[in-house]
């Protein structure tokens, strides 16, 4: 499993350790998925570590502060 993070390296490494403790391989990859070049690098590094990527969970957050109407 590849865990992407933007700025919370310690949290990402903790997640990697939890995945590894559960018996799976994991790697943390830093990058900003809002930047196309970084998103491409993140994907390339994940493929290098994992081989084939079967699932992608996108959970990057974006806040837009404006009326909902």
VEXVEX-709250 format. One record per residue (C-alpha): x, y, z; residue in one letter. Coordinates in steps of 0.02 Angstrom, whole numbers, padded with zeros to 5 digits, always signed. Layout:
XYZA/...
end
This chain:
+00000+00000+00000X/+00061+00175-00037X/+00016+00315+00084X/+00027+00489+00011X/+00051+00639+00124X/+00079+00822+00097X/+00153+00886+00261X/+00122+00764+00403X/+00267+00643+00381X/+00257+00575+00559X/+00074+00531+00538X/+00107+00450+00369X/+00248+00345+00444X/+00133+00293+00586X/+00005+00236+00459X/+00140+00138+00366X/+00192+00053+00529X/+00011+00005+00566X/-00009-00069+00392X/+00154-00164+00411X/+00104-00226+00585X/-00054-00296+00503X/+00057-00396+00385X/+00057-00292+00226X/+00192-00193+00138X/+00178-00004+00138X/+00274+00150+00089X/+00246+00336+00124X/+00262+00453-00025X/+00266+00642+00000X/+00185+00756-00127X/+00047+00879-00168X/-00086+00793-00274X/-00153+00963-00328X/+00006+00985-00432X/+00000+00877-00590X/+00187+00846-00595X/+00190+00791-00413X/+00035+00683-00435X/+00120+00595-00581X/+00277+00568-00476X/+00176+00499-00331X/+00088+00377-00448X/+00254+00325-00526X/+00333+00294-00355X/+00182+00194-00299X/+00192+00086-00456X/+00379+00063-00429X/+00350+00002-00252X/+00189-00096-00281X/+00198-00150-00461X/+00020-00148-00525X/-00101-00028-00439X/-00273-00108-00418X/-00361+00020-00308X/-00346+00207-00281X/-00429+00297-00136X/-00430+00485-00159X/-00454+00579+00003X/-00368+00745-00028X/-00464+00888+00050X/-00513+01055-00022X/-00606+01191+00070X/-00709+01318-00025X/-00783+01452+00087X/-00934+01527-00001X/-01123+01517+00009X/-01194+01350-00046X/-01342+01427-00142X/
end
